[in-house]
């Protein structure tokens, strides 16, 4: 399987590039033109430097040259768009240019490659489970309706999904819309490309006013290690290629779903792992969905917040709402286990907690008779 991949330098894209060789997957990264002060792509990803093509997801056909389109048409099996503006406090204009126009351009690229090659090619777009806005309960893997609670970021992801649904016609490349959960670092090393608002919020527990956290009863924290998400995404792409043509875009939730821990359970495990770090216990105060959503979306109107703090406050809605992302369609595509990260692993990654140390035997040889 060969992928034309955007967003290679992002959290999910990096993980896909890292595990691709183990899966026998070849990557052609689409890279923006070099900018002053930026680390060259070839230095950051030397193994992919020779395969890269130049383009920009904000341009028609992603700015790909004719020669690149001809070469890609003969070998690429899937166009995978992981590029995205994930600044939850970003401007609507920037979010639209990358997230919506990028999705549209990705489908145009997949359509053009399929036309030139005559082979079946699929298009994969990384959306977000947070496109659900303020929706509660069980969230089906179906198109979402309007929601007045969406932030600018969430709205741009929702608009991108609608654009792909509108563009798709019979005979077009199959479309997989993968709504991705919040991502943490690598499950083995903890390495992360970007500390999202959940990390920022975790760093500010001590600074929360009154050490109070508003959340609905039963609110879940739906997060995944980035390598877990990457492996499941590759499985889903392979599953879509194995299956027959689809009349409509396939929507899946790349998340922990029903296996996601509650915020209360996550904090209790974190405190058990590191009592000293959580010596001052955070109090979870039951709140309604309206209260959580209002606070996460309006705090900056009354408080002078830095961009980092604003992102952190917006993150309250991602740990404070009682809802479950269904994963039935993801299970149909994935030939293997579904994501099921342990609460202990998630707590360690989120709060940067050390691994437990094995107890060692005392040095006093007089106590050796007590050793097993």
LUMTORMAR-771982 format. One record per residue (C-alpha): residue number from 1; residue in three letters; x, y negated, z negated. Coordinates in steps of 0.2 Angstrom, whole numbers, plus 2048, in hexadecimal, padded with zeros to 3 digits. Each point is the difference from the previous one (the first is absolute). Example, Ala and Ser with C-alpha at 12.3 -4.5 7.8 and 13.67 -1.06 7.14 Angstrom:
BEGIN
<node nr="1" rest="Ala" X="83E" Y="816" Z="7D9"/>
<node nr="2" rest="Ser" X="806" Y="7EF" Z="803"/>
This chain:
BEGIN
<node nr="1" rest="Unk" X="800" Y="800" Z="800"/>
<node nr="2" rest="Unk" X="807" Y="7EF" Z="805"/>
<node nr="3" rest="Unk" X="7F9" Y="7F0" Z="7F9"/>
<node nr="4" rest="Unk" X="801" Y="7EE" Z="805"/>
<node nr="5" rest="Unk" X="801" Y="7F8" Z="7EF"/>
<node nr="6" rest="Unk" X="7FE" Y="7EE" Z="7FA"/>
<node nr="7" rest="Unk" X="803" Y="7FA" Z="7EE"/>
<node nr="8" rest="Unk" X="80F" Y="80B" Z="7FE"/>
<node nr="9" rest="Unk" X="808" Y="7F5" Z="7F3"/>
<node nr="10" rest="Unk" X="7F0" Y="7FF" Z="7F5"/>
<node nr="11" rest="Unk" X="7FC" Y="80B" Z="7F2"/>
<node nr="12" rest="Unk" X="7F7" Y="80E" Z="809"/>
<node nr="13" rest="Unk" X="80A" Y="7FE" Z="810"/>
<node nr="14" rest="Unk" X="810" Y="803" Z="7F7"/>
<node nr="15" rest="Unk" X="7FA" Y="810" Z="7F8"/>
<node nr="16" rest="Unk" X="7F9" Y="806" Z="811"/>
<node nr="17" rest="Unk" X="812" Y="7FD" Z="808"/>
<node nr="18" rest="Unk" X="808" Y="809" Z="7F1"/>
<node nr="19" rest="Unk" X="7F6" Y="810" Z="801"/>
<node nr="20" rest="Unk" X="7FD" Y="801" Z="813"/>
<node nr="21" rest="Unk" X="810" Y="80A" Z="803"/>
<node nr="22" rest="Unk" X="7FB" Y="80D" Z="7F4"/>
<node nr="23" rest="Unk" X="7EF" Y="802" Z="809"/>
<node nr="24" rest="Unk" X="808" Y="801" Z="811"/>
<node nr="25" rest="Unk" X="7F8" Y="7EF" Z="804"/>
<node nr="26" rest="Unk" X="809" Y="7F3" Z="80B"/>
<node nr="27" rest="Unk" X="7FE" Y="7EE" Z="7FE"/>
<node nr="28" rest="Unk" X="801" Y="7F1" Z="80C"/>
<node nr="29" rest="Unk" X="800" Y="7F1" Z="7F5"/>
<node nr="30" rest="Unk" X="7F9" Y="7F0" Z="807"/>
<node nr="31" rest="Unk" X="80A" Y="7F2" Z="7F9"/>
<node nr="32" rest="Unk" X="7FE" Y="7ED" Z="801"/>
<node nr="33" rest="Unk" X="80E" Y="7F5" Z="808"/>
<node nr="34" rest="Unk" X="80E" Y="7FD" Z="7F4"/>
<node nr="35" rest="Unk" X="7FE" Y="7F0" Z="7F5"/>
<node nr="36" rest="Unk" X="80E" Y="7F6" Z="7F7"/>
<node nr="37" rest="Unk" X="803" Y="806" Z="7EF"/>
<node nr="38" rest="Unk" X="7F8" Y="811" Z="803"/>
<node nr="39" rest="Unk" X="809" Y="810" Z="7FD"/>
<node nr="40" rest="Unk" X="801" Y="808" Z="811"/>
<node nr="41" rest="Unk" X="7F5" Y="80F" Z="803"/>
<node nr="42" rest="Unk" X="80E" Y="80B" Z="805"/>
<node nr="43" rest="Unk" X="809" Y="7FD" Z="7F0"/>
<node nr="44" rest="Unk" X="7F1" Y="804" Z="7F5"/>
<node nr="45" rest="Unk" X="7FB" Y="80F" Z="80B"/>
<node nr="46" rest="Unk" X="810" Y="806" Z="809"/>
<node nr="47" rest="Unk" X="7F8" Y="811" Z="805"/>
<node nr="48" rest="Unk" X="7F2" Y="7F7" Z="809"/>
<node nr="49" rest="Unk" X="80A" Y="7F2" Z="808"/>
<node nr="50" rest="Unk" X="802" Y="808" Z="811"/>
<node nr="51" rest="Unk" X="7EE" Y="804" Z="801"/>
<node nr="52" rest="Unk" X="7F9" Y="7EF" Z="7FC"/>
<node nr="53" rest="Unk" X="7F6" Y="7F6" Z="80D"/>
<node nr="54" rest="Unk" X="7FD" Y="7ED" Z="7FE"/>
<node nr="55" rest="Unk" X="7EE" Y="7F8" Z="7FE"/>
<node nr="56" rest="Unk" X="7F4" Y="7F7" Z="7F4"/>
<node nr="57" rest="Unk" X="7EF" Y="807" Z="7FA"/>
<node nr="58" rest="Unk" X="7F9" Y="7EE" Z="802"/>
<node nr="59" rest="Unk" X="803" Y="800" Z="813"/>
<node nr="60" rest="Unk" X="7F5" Y="808" Z="80D"/>
<node nr="61" rest="Unk" X="806" Y="812" Z="803"/>
<node nr="62" rest="Unk" X="80B" Y="7FC" Z="7F1"/>
<node nr="63" rest="Unk" X="80C" Y="7F7" Z="80C"/>
<node nr="64" rest="Unk" X="807" Y="810" Z="807"/>
<node nr="65" rest="Unk" X="80A" Y="7FF" Z="810"/>
<node nr="66" rest="Unk" X="7FA" Y="80A" Z="80F"/>
<node nr="67" rest="Unk" X="80F" Y="80B" Z="800"/>
<node nr="68" rest="Unk" X="7FC" Y="804" Z="7EE"/>
<node nr="69" rest="Unk" X="7EE" Y="804" Z="804"/>
<node nr="70" rest="Unk" X="805" Y="80C" Z="80E"/>
<node nr="71" rest="Unk" X="80D" Y="809" Z="7F5"/>
<node nr="72" rest="Unk" X="7F4" Y="801" Z="7F1"/>
<node nr="73" rest="Unk" X="7F2" Y="807" Z="80B"/>
<node nr="74" rest="Unk" X="80A" Y="80F" Z="804"/>
<node nr="75" rest="Unk" X="804" Y="806" Z="7EF"/>
<node nr="76" rest="Unk" X="7F6" Y="7F8" Z="7F2"/>
<node nr="77" rest="Unk" X="7F1" Y="809" Z="7F8"/>
<node nr="78" rest="Unk" X="7FA" Y="7F3" Z="7F4"/>
<node nr="79" rest="Unk" X="800" Y="7EE" Z="7FE"/>
<node nr="80" rest="Unk" X="801" Y="7FD" Z="7ED"/>
<node nr="81" rest="Unk" X="7FD" Y="7EE" Z="7F9"/>
<node nr="82" rest="Unk" X="806" Y="7FE" Z="7EF"/>
<node nr="83" rest="Unk" X="805" Y="7EE" Z="802"/>
<node nr="84" rest="Unk" X="7F5" Y="7F4" Z="7F5"/>
<node nr="85" rest="Unk" X="801" Y="7F0" Z="7F6"/>
<node nr="86" rest="Unk" X="7FC" Y="806" Z="7EF"/>
<node nr="87" rest="Unk" X="802" Y="7EF" Z="7F7"/>
<node nr="88" rest="Unk" X="7F0" Y="801" Z="7F5"/>
<node nr="89" rest="Unk" X="801" Y="7ED" Z="7FE"/>
<node nr="90" rest="Unk" X="805" Y="7FC" Z="812"/>
<node nr="91" rest="Unk" X="7F7" Y="7F5" Z="80C"/>
<node nr="92" rest="Unk" X="7F2" Y="806" Z="80B"/>
<node nr="93" rest="Unk" X="808" Y="7FB" Z="810"/>
<node nr="94" rest="Unk" X="810" Y="80A" Z="7FD"/>
<node nr="95" rest="Unk" X="7F6" Y="80F" Z="7FA"/>
<node nr="96" rest="Unk" X="7F5" Y="800" Z="80F"/>
<node nr="97" rest="Unk" X="80F" Y="7FE" Z="80C"/>
<node nr="98" rest="Unk" X="809" Y="810" Z="7F9"/>
<node nr="99" rest="Unk" X="7F2" Y="80B" Z="7FA"/>
<node nr="100" rest="Unk" X="7F2" Y="7FD" Z="80D"/>
<node nr="101" rest="Unk" X="809" Y="7FB" Z="80F"/>
<node nr="102" rest="Unk" X="80D" Y="80E" Z="7FC"/>
<node nr="103" rest="Unk" X="7F2" Y="80D" Z="800"/>
<node nr="104" rest="Unk" X="7F9" Y="7FA" Z="810"/>
<node nr="105" rest="Unk" X="811" Y="800" Z="809"/>
<node nr="106" rest="Unk" X="804" Y="811" Z="7F9"/>
<node nr="107" rest="Unk" X="7F0" Y="807" Z="808"/>
<node nr="108" rest="Unk" X="805" Y="7F7" Z="810"/>
<node nr="109" rest="Unk" X="811" Y="808" Z="800"/>
<node nr="110" rest="Unk" X="7F9" Y="812" Z="7FD"/>
<node nr="111" rest="Unk" X="7F4" Y="7FD" Z="80E"/>
<node nr="112" rest="Unk" X="80D" Y="7FA" Z="80C"/>
<node nr="113" rest="Unk" X="80C" Y="80F" Z="7FB"/>
<node nr="114" rest="Unk" X="7F2" Y="80C" Z="803"/>
<node nr="115" rest="Unk" X="7FC" Y="7F8" Z="811"/>
<node nr="116" rest="Unk" X="811" Y="801" Z="806"/>
<node nr="117" rest="Unk" X="804" Y="812" Z="7FA"/>
<node nr="118" rest="Unk" X="7F0" Y="808" Z="802"/>
<node nr="119" rest="Unk" X="803" Y="809" Z="7F0"/>
<node nr="120" rest="Unk" X="7F5" Y="7FF" Z="7F0"/>
<node nr="121" rest="Unk" X="807" Y="7F3" Z="7F4"/>
<node nr="122" rest="Unk" X="7F9" Y="7FB" Z="7EF"/>
<node nr="123" rest="Unk" X="800" Y="7F0" Z="7F7"/>
<node nr="124" rest="Unk" X="802" Y="7FE" Z="7ED"/>
<node nr="125" rest="Unk" X="7FD" Y="7F1" Z="7F6"/>
<node nr="126" rest="Unk" X="804" Y="7FD" Z="7EE"/>
<node nr="127" rest="Unk" X="7F2" Y="7F7" Z="7F8"/>
<node nr="128" rest="Unk" X="7FD" Y="7FF" Z="7ED"/>
<node nr="129" rest="Unk" X="7F5" Y="808" Z="7F3"/>
<node nr="130" rest="Unk" X="7FD" Y="7EE" Z="7FA"/>
<node nr="131" rest="Unk" X="7F7" Y="7FC" Z="810"/>
<node nr="132" rest="Unk" X="7F1" Y="806" Z="7F5"/>
<node nr="133" rest="Unk" X="800" Y="7EF" Z="7F7"/>
<node nr="134" rest="Unk" X="7F5" Y="801" Z="7F1"/>
<node nr="135" rest="Unk" X="7F7" Y="810" Z="805"/>
<node nr="136" rest="Unk" X="7FD" Y="80C" Z="7F1"/>
<node nr="137" rest="Unk" X="7FD" Y="813" Z="7FE"/>
<node nr="138" rest="Unk" X="805" Y="80D" Z="80D"/>
<node nr="139" rest="Unk" X="807" Y="7F8" Z="810"/>
<node nr="140" rest="Unk" X="7FD" Y="80A" Z="80F"/>
<node nr="141" rest="Unk" X="80C" Y="801" Z="80F"/>
<node nr="142" rest="Unk" X="7F4" Y="7F6" Z="80B"/>
<node nr="143" rest="Unk" X="800" Y="7EF" Z="807"/>
<node nr="144" rest="Unk" X="7FE" Y="7F3" Z="7F2"/>
<node nr="145" rest="Unk" X="7F3" Y="7F2" Z="800"/>
<node nr="146" rest="Unk" X="802" Y="7ED" Z="7FC"/>
<node nr="147" rest="Unk" X="805" Y="7FC" Z="7EE"/>
<node nr="148" rest="Unk" X="801" Y="7EF" Z="7F9"/>
<node nr="149" rest="Unk" X="80D" Y="805" Z="7F3"/>
<node nr="150" rest="Unk" X="80E" Y="804" Z="80C"/>
<node nr="151" rest="Unk" X="810" Y="7F6" Z="7FF"/>
<node nr="152" rest="Unk" X="808" Y="7F9" Z="810"/>
<node nr="153" rest="Unk" X="80C" Y="80F" Z="800"/>
<node nr="154" rest="Unk" X="7F1" Y="80C" Z="7FE"/>
<node nr="155" rest="Unk" X="7F6" Y="7F7" Z="80D"/>
<node nr="156" rest="Unk" X="80E" Y="801" Z="80D"/>
<node nr="157" rest="Unk" X="801" Y="813" Z="7FE"/>
<node nr="158" rest="Unk" X="7ED" Y="802" Z="801"/>
<node nr="159" rest="Unk" X="800" Y="7F5" Z="810"/>
<node nr="160" rest="Unk" X="80E" Y="80B" Z="808"/>
<node nr="161" rest="Unk" X="7F6" Y="80F" Z="7FD"/>
<node nr="162" rest="Unk" X="7F1" Y="7F8" Z="808"/>
<node nr="163" rest="Unk" X="80A" Y="7FB" Z="80F"/>
<node nr="164" rest="Unk" X="806" Y="812" Z="803"/>
<node nr="165" rest="Unk" X="7EF" Y="806" Z="7FE"/>
<node nr="166" rest="Unk" X="7FA" Y="7F3" Z="80D"/>
<node nr="167" rest="Unk" X="80E" Y="804" Z="80C"/>
<node nr="168" rest="Unk" X="7FF" Y="813" Z="800"/>
<node nr="169" rest="Unk" X="7F7" Y="807" Z="810"/>
<node nr="170" rest="Unk" X="7FE" Y="811" Z="807"/>
<node nr="171" rest="Unk" X="811" Y="806" Z="807"/>
<node nr="172" rest="Unk" X="80A" Y="7F5" Z="7F5"/>
<node nr="173" rest="Unk" X="80E" Y="806" Z="7F5"/>
<node nr="174" rest="Unk" X="7F9" Y="808" Z="7F0"/>
<node nr="175" rest="Unk" X="801" Y="7F4" Z="7F1"/>
<node nr="176" rest="Unk" X="805" Y="804" Z="7EE"/>
<node nr="177" rest="Unk" X="7FC" Y="7F2" Z="7F4"/>
<node nr="178" rest="Unk" X="80A" Y="805" Z="7F0"/>
<node nr="179" rest="Unk" X="7FA" Y="7F6" Z="7F1"/>
<node nr="180" rest="Unk" X="810" Y="801" Z="7F5"/>
<node nr="181" rest="Unk" X="800" Y="7FE" Z="7ED"/>
<node nr="182" rest="Unk" X="80C" Y="7F5" Z="7F7"/>
<node nr="183" rest="Unk" X="812" Y="807" Z="801"/>
<node nr="184" rest="Unk" X="80D" Y="803" Z="7F3"/>
<node nr="185" rest="Unk" X="812" Y="805" Z="803"/>
<node nr="186" rest="Unk" X="807" Y="811" Z="805"/>
<node nr="187" rest="Unk" X="7FA" Y="80E" Z="7F5"/>
<node nr="188" rest="Unk" X="812" Y="807" Z="7FD"/>
<node nr="189" rest="Unk" X="80B" Y="7F0" Z="800"/>
<node nr="190" rest="Unk" X="7F4" Y="7F2" Z="7FC"/>
<node nr="191" rest="Unk" X="807" Y="7F6" Z="80E"/>
<node nr="192" rest="Unk" X="7F4" Y="7F3" Z="807"/>
<node nr="193" rest="Unk" X="801" Y="7F3" Z="80E"/>
<node nr="194" rest="Unk" X="7F4" Y="7F4" Z="7F8"/>
<node nr="195" rest="Unk" X="7F9" Y="7FD" Z="7EF"/>
<node nr="196" rest="Unk" X="7ED" Y="7FE" Z="803"/>
<node nr="197" rest="Unk" X="7F4" Y="7F7" Z="7F5"/>
<node nr="198" rest="Unk" X="7FE" Y="810" Z="7F5"/>
<node nr="199" rest="Unk" X="812" Y="7FF" Z="7FC"/>
<node nr="200" rest="Unk" X="7FF" Y="7ED" Z="7FD"/>
<node nr="201" rest="Unk" X="7F1" Y="803" Z="7F4"/>
<node nr="202" rest="Unk" X="80A" Y="80E" Z="7F7"/>
<node nr="203" rest="Unk" X="80E" Y="7F4" Z="7FD"/>
<node nr="204" rest="Unk" X="7F4" Y="7F4" Z="7F7"/>
<node nr="205" rest="Unk" X="7F7" Y="80A" Z="7F4"/>
<node nr="206" rest="Unk" X="807" Y="7F7" Z="7F2"/>
<node nr="207" rest="Unk" X="7FB" Y="7EF" Z="807"/>
<node nr="208" rest="Unk" X="7EE" Y="804" Z="802"/>
<node nr="209" rest="Unk" X="7F6" Y="7F4" Z="7F6"/>
<node nr="210" rest="Unk" X="7FB" Y="809" Z="7EF"/>
<node nr="211" rest="Unk" X="807" Y="810" Z="808"/>
<node nr="212" rest="Unk" X="7EF" Y="803" Z="807"/>
<node nr="213" rest="Unk" X="7FD" Y="809" Z="811"/>
<node nr="214" rest="Unk" X="7EE" Y="7FF" Z="807"/>
<node nr="215" rest="Unk" X="7FA" Y="810" Z="809"/>
<node nr="216" rest="Unk" X="7F1" Y="80A" Z="803"/>
<node nr="217" rest="Unk" X="7FD" Y="810" Z="7F6"/>
<node nr="218" rest="Unk" X="807" Y="80E" Z="80A"/>
<node nr="219" rest="Unk" X="80B" Y="7F4" Z="80C"/>
<node nr="220" rest="Unk" X="80D" Y="80A" Z="809"/>
<node nr="221" rest="Unk" X="811" Y="7FB" Z="806"/>
<node nr="222" rest="Unk" X="801" Y="808" Z="812"/>
<node nr="223" rest="Unk" X="813" Y="800" Z="804"/>
<node nr="224" rest="Unk" X="80C" Y="80B" Z="809"/>
<node nr="225" rest="Unk" X="813" Y="802" Z="801"/>
<node nr="226" rest="Unk" X="806" Y="7FA" Z="811"/>
<node nr="227" rest="Unk" X="807" Y="811" Z="805"/>
<node nr="228" rest="Unk" X="7F0" Y="809" Z="7FB"/>
<node nr="229" rest="Unk" X="7F6" Y="7F4" Z="80B"/>
<node nr="230" rest="Unk" X="80C" Y="802" Z="80E"/>
<node nr="231" rest="Unk" X="800" Y="812" Z="801"/>
<node nr="232" rest="Unk" X="7ED" Y="801" Z="7FF"/>
<node nr="233" rest="Unk" X="7FF" Y="7F3" Z="80E"/>
<node nr="234" rest="Unk" X="80B" Y="80A" Z="80B"/>
<node nr="235" rest="Unk" X="7F5" Y="810" Z="7FD"/>
<node nr="236" rest="Unk" X="7F1" Y="7F6" Z="804"/>
<node nr="237" rest="Unk" X="807" Y="7FA" Z="811"/>
<node nr="238" rest="Unk" X="805" Y="811" Z="804"/>
<node nr="239" rest="Unk" X="7EE" Y="806" Z="7FC"/>
<node nr="240" rest="Unk" X="7F9" Y="7F3" Z="80B"/>
<node nr="241" rest="Unk" X="80B" Y="805" Z="80E"/>
<node nr="242" rest="Unk" X="7FB" Y="813" Z="7FE"/>
<node nr="243" rest="Unk" X="7ED" Y="7FC" Z="800"/>
<node nr="244" rest="Unk" X="7F6" Y="7FC" Z="80F"/>
<node nr="245" rest="Unk" X="7FC" Y="7EE" Z="806"/>
<node nr="246" rest="Unk" X="7F5" Y="7F6" Z="7F4"/>
<node nr="247" rest="Unk" X="7F2" Y="7F5" Z="806"/>
<node nr="248" rest="Unk" X="802" Y="7F3" Z="7F2"/>
<node nr="249" rest="Unk" X="80F" Y="7FB" Z="7F5"/>
<node nr="250" rest="Unk" X="804" Y="80B" Z="7F2"/>
<node nr="251" rest="Unk" X="801" Y="7F8" Z="7EF"/>
<node nr="252" rest="Unk" X="809" Y="808" Z="7F1"/>
<node nr="253" rest="Unk" X="805" Y="7FB" Z="7EF"/>
<node nr="254" rest="Unk" X="813" Y="803" Z="7FD"/>
<node nr="255" rest="Unk" X="7FE" Y="7FF" Z="7EE"/>
<node nr="256" rest="Unk" X="7FF" Y="80A" Z="7EF"/>
<node nr="257" rest="Unk" X="7ED" Y="7FF" Z="801"/>
<node nr="258" rest="Unk" X="7F8" Y="80A" Z="7F3"/>
<node nr="259" rest="Unk" X="811" Y="805" Z="7F9"/>
<node nr="260" rest="Unk" X="804" Y="7EE" Z="7FC"/>
<node nr="261" rest="Unk" X="803" Y="7FC" Z="7ED"/>
<node nr="262" rest="Unk" X="7F5" Y="7F4" Z="7F6"/>
<node nr="263" rest="Unk" X="809" Y="7F0" Z="7FB"/>
<node nr="264" rest="Unk" X="7FE" Y="805" Z="7EE"/>
<node nr="265" rest="Unk" X="807" Y="811" Z="803"/>
<node nr="266" rest="Unk" X="80F" Y="7F9" Z="809"/>
<node nr="267" rest="Unk" X="804" Y="7F4" Z="7F2"/>
<node nr="268" rest="Unk" X="7FE" Y="80D" Z="7F3"/>
<node nr="269" rest="Unk" X="80D" Y="80C" Z="809"/>
<node nr="270" rest="Unk" X="80C" Y="7F1" Z="802"/>
<node nr="271" rest="Unk" X="7FF" Y="7FC" Z="7EE"/>
<node nr="272" rest="Unk" X="803" Y="812" Z="7FB"/>
<node nr="273" rest="Unk" X="80F" Y="801" Z="80C"/>
<node nr="274" rest="Unk" X="808" Y="7F0" Z="7F9"/>
<node nr="275" rest="Unk" X="7F8" Y="7FA" Z="7EF"/>
<node nr="276" rest="Unk" X="80D" Y="7F2" Z="7FE"/>
<node nr="277" rest="Unk" X="7FC" Y="7F8" Z="811"/>
<node nr="278" rest="Unk" X="7EE" Y="801" Z="7FB"/>
<node nr="279" rest="Unk" X="801" Y="7FB" Z="7EE"/>
<node nr="280" rest="Unk" X="7F3" Y="7F3" Z="802"/>
<node nr="281" rest="Unk" X="7F1" Y="809" Z="807"/>
<node nr="282" rest="Unk" X="7F6" Y="7F8" Z="80E"/>
<node nr="283" rest="Unk" X="7EE" Y="7FF" Z="7FC"/>
<node nr="284" rest="Unk" X="7F4" Y="805" Z="80E"/>
<node nr="285" rest="Unk" X="7F0" Y="7F6" Z="7FF"/>
<node nr="286" rest="Unk" X="7F1" Y="807" Z="809"/>
<node nr="287" rest="Unk" X="7FA" Y="7F4" Z="80E"/>
<node nr="288" rest="Unk" X="7F4" Y="800" Z="80E"/>
<node nr="289" rest="Unk" X="805" Y="801" Z="812"/>
<node nr="290" rest="Unk" X="7FB" Y="7EE" Z="803"/>
<node nr="291" rest="Unk" X="80B" Y="7FA" Z="7F1"/>
<node nr="292" rest="Unk" X="80F" Y="80A" Z="807"/>
<node nr="293" rest="Unk" X="7FE" Y="7F9" Z="812"/>
<node nr="294" rest="Unk" X="7FD" Y="7EE" Z="7FA"/>
<node nr="295" rest="Unk" X="80F" Y="800" Z="7F5"/>
<node nr="296" rest="Unk" X="80B" Y="808" Z="80D"/>
<node nr="297" rest="Unk" X="7FA" Y="7F4" Z="80E"/>
<node nr="298" rest="Unk" X="7FE" Y="7EF" Z="7F7"/>
<node nr="299" rest="Unk" X="80D" Y="7FF" Z="7F2"/>
<node nr="300" rest="Unk" X="80B" Y="7F5" Z="80A"/>
<node nr="301" rest="Unk" X="7F2" Y="7F3" Z="801"/>
<node nr="302" rest="Unk" X="803" Y="7FD" Z="7ED"/>
<node nr="303" rest="Unk" X="812" Y="804" Z="7FD"/>
<node nr="304" rest="Unk" X="810" Y="7FA" Z="808"/>
<node nr="305" rest="Unk" X="806" Y="811" Z="806"/>
<node nr="306" rest="Unk" X="810" Y="804" Z="80A"/>
<node nr="307" rest="Unk" X="7FE" Y="80B" Z="810"/>
<node nr="308" rest="Unk" X="806" Y="80F" Z="7F6"/>
<node nr="309" rest="Unk" X="7F4" Y="7FD" Z="7F2"/>
<node nr="310" rest="Unk" X="7F2" Y="7FE" Z="80C"/>
<node nr="311" rest="Unk" X="804" Y="810" Z="808"/>
<node nr="312" rest="Unk" X="800" Y="808" Z="7EF"/>
<node nr="313" rest="Unk" X="7EF" Y="7FA" Z="7FC"/>
<node nr="314" rest="Unk" X="7F8" Y="805" Z="810"/>
<node nr="315" rest="Unk" X="807" Y="812" Z="7FC"/>
<node nr="316" rest="Unk" X="7F4" Y="801" Z="7F1"/>
<node nr="317" rest="Unk" X="7F2" Y="805" Z="80C"/>
<node nr="318" rest="Unk" X="80B" Y="80F" Z="806"/>
<node nr="319" rest="Unk" X="801" Y="807" Z="7EE"/>
<node nr="320" rest="Unk" X="7EF" Y="7FA" Z="7F9"/>
<node nr="321" rest="Unk" X="7F2" Y="806" Z="80C"/>
<node nr="322" rest="Unk" X="7F7" Y="811" Z="7FD"/>
<node nr="323" rest="Unk" X="801" Y="808" Z="811"/>
<node nr="324" rest="Unk" X="806" Y="810" Z="809"/>
<node nr="325" rest="Unk" X="807" Y="801" Z="812"/>
<node nr="326" rest="Unk" X="7F9" Y="810" Z="808"/>
<node nr="327" rest="Unk" X="80D" Y="80A" Z="80A"/>
<node nr="328" rest="Unk" X="7F5" Y="80D" Z="809"/>
<node nr="329" rest="Unk" X="806" Y="7FB" Z="811"/>
<node nr="330" rest="Unk" X="812" Y="7FF" Z="7FB"/>
<node nr="331" rest="Unk" X="7FF" Y="812" Z="7FA"/>
<node nr="332" rest="Unk" X="7F9" Y="805" Z="811"/>
<node nr="333" rest="Unk" X="810" Y="7F9" Z="809"/>
<node nr="334" rest="Unk" X="80D" Y="805" Z="7F3"/>
<node nr="335" rest="Unk" X="807" Y="812" Z="801"/>
<node nr="336" rest="Unk" X="807" Y="801" Z="7EF"/>
<node nr="337" rest="Unk" X="7FD" Y="7F9" Z="7EE"/>
<node nr="338" rest="Unk" X="7F8" Y="7EF" Z="7FD"/>
<node nr="339" rest="Unk" X="808" Y="7F3" Z="7F6"/>
<node nr="340" rest="Unk" X="7FF" Y="804" Z="7EE"/>
<node nr="341" rest="Unk" X="80D" Y="7F6" Z="7F6"/>
<node nr="342" rest="Unk" X="801" Y="802" Z="7ED"/>
<node nr="343" rest="Unk" X="7FC" Y="7F2" Z="7F5"/>
<node nr="344" rest="Unk" X="811" Y="802" Z="7F8"/>
<node nr="345" rest="Unk" X="809" Y="7FD" Z="810"/>
<node nr="346" rest="Unk" X="7F5" Y="7F1" Z="804"/>
<node nr="347" rest="Unk" X="803" Y="7F9" Z="7EF"/>
<node nr="348" rest="Unk" X="813" Y="802" Z="802"/>
<node nr="349" rest="Unk" X="800" Y="7F8" Z="811"/>
<node nr="350" rest="Unk" X="7F5" Y="7F1" Z="7FC"/>
<node nr="351" rest="Unk" X="808" Y="7FC" Z="7EF"/>
<node nr="352" rest="Unk" X="812" Y="805" Z="805"/>
<node nr="353" rest="Unk" X="801" Y="80C" Z="7F1"/>
<node nr="354" rest="Unk" X="80F" Y="80C" Z="7FF"/>
<node nr="355" rest="Unk" X="7FF" Y="813" Z="801"/>
<node nr="356" rest="Unk" X="7FF" Y="808" Z="7EF"/>
<node nr="357" rest="Unk" X="810" Y="806" Z="7F9"/>
<node nr="358" rest="Unk" X="802" Y="812" Z="7FB"/>
<node nr="359" rest="Unk" X="804" Y="803" Z="7EE"/>
<node nr="360" rest="Unk" X="812" Y="805" Z="7FD"/>
<node nr="361" rest="Unk" X="807" Y="80C" Z="7F2"/>
<node nr="362" rest="Unk" X="809" Y="7F8" Z="7F2"/>
<node nr="363" rest="Unk" X="813" Y="800" Z="800"/>
<node nr="364" rest="Unk" X="801" Y="807" Z="7EE"/>
<node nr="365" rest="Unk" X="804" Y="812" Z="802"/>
<node nr="366" rest="Unk" X="7F9" Y="804" Z="7EF"/>
<node nr="367" rest="Unk" X="7EF" Y="7FE" Z="808"/>
<node nr="368" rest="Unk" X="803" Y="80C" Z="80E"/>
<node nr="369" rest="Unk" X="7F6" Y="80E" Z="7F7"/>
<node nr="370" rest="Unk" X="7F0" Y="7F6" Z="804"/>
<node nr="371" rest="Unk" X="803" Y="7FF" Z="812"/>
<node nr="372" rest="Unk" X="7F7" Y="80C" Z="80B"/>
